[in-house]
């Protein structure tokens, strides 16, 4: 009887360890994905800079990354203060990437000041 009780207690502890290991491995995967999308976000800022037209930032743009990365991006630009001539813009960049066959998305938001706008 004591042996059965010991086996039950050990198996409950083992299940807890397996669950904790699975959560730790998923954190590593999420962290790796975020690091990759952060690097892709920085590439969009360098390779596709913001463009102005008549002193205002253009509204919406999108594109895709070259191989070996299977990812695409889209950028939405909107004024921070609607109806005012303040040159502050909210720039939202979404990175859509594939991680083990499923599409995952990260969104980066920044406030940009465009003088003369």
N, C-alpha and C positions, 0 to 999 in steps of 0.2 A: 504494500500500500504506500509506504514512504517513497519507494522508487517511482511509482506512478505520479505522485505529487511532485517529486523533483523533476521528472521529465516534463510535466505540464508547466511548471514555473520556468524551466530553461527554454521551452519552446515559445512561451510568451515573450521572454526577454530577447530571444533570437528574432522573432517577428518585429519587435521594436527596432532592433539594430538594422534589419533589412530595410525597413521603412525610412529610417534616418539616412542610410546610405543612398537610397533612391532620391530623396530630397536633396542631398548634397550634390549628387551628380546632375540633377536638373538645374541647380543654381549655376554650376559650371557651364552648362549649355546656354542658359539665358545670358550669362555674362559674356560668353564668347560671341553670341549673336549681337549683343549690344555693342561690343567693341568693333565688330565688323561694320555694323550700320553707322556707327559714329565716324569711322574712317570714310565710308561712302558719303556721308553728309559733308565732311570736309572737302572731299573731291568735288561735290556739286558746287560748293562755294568758290573753288579755284577754277574749275573747268567751265562752269556755266555761271558767270557772275551776274549780279542783278543789273538790269538795264533800265535806263530812264527814257521816257518819251514826254516831251514838253514839260520837263521838270518834275514828272511824277514817275513812280516805279510802275513797271508793267504788271498787269494783274496775275495771270496764271501761266505757268510753263511746266513742261514735263520732259522726260527723256529716259534713256536706258543706259546702263553701263556696258562697256565692252567685256568680252570674255576675259578671264575665266569666271567672273562673278555673274550669276543670274539674278539681276536686280534691276529695278526701275525706280524712278523718283518723280515726284510732282511737287510743285511749289505754288502756294497761294499767297498773294500779297493783298493786304487790306489796310486802309488807314486806321490808326488807333482811335482817332476822334472823327466820327462821321460828321460831315457838314462844315467842318472847320478847315482852314487852310494850314493846319499844322503839318510840318514835314516829317511826322512820325508814322512808321508803317510796321505792322505786325507781319512777319514773314514766317509762314509755316511750311516746313519741308517734310514730306513723308517719304520714307524709304520702304519699298516693298521688296523683300528678299525671300528666297526659298530656303527653308531649313528642313532637311529630311523629308522632302516631298510636300510640305505644307507651307503656304505663304504666311509670312509674319511681317508685321508693320511696326515701324518706330516713327514717331513724329517729333521733330525738333522745332521749337518756336523761339524766335528772336525779335527784338524791337530794333528797327534801323532808323537812323536819322538821315534824311536826304536834304542837305542845305540847298536853298534856292528853289524848293518845290512848292 
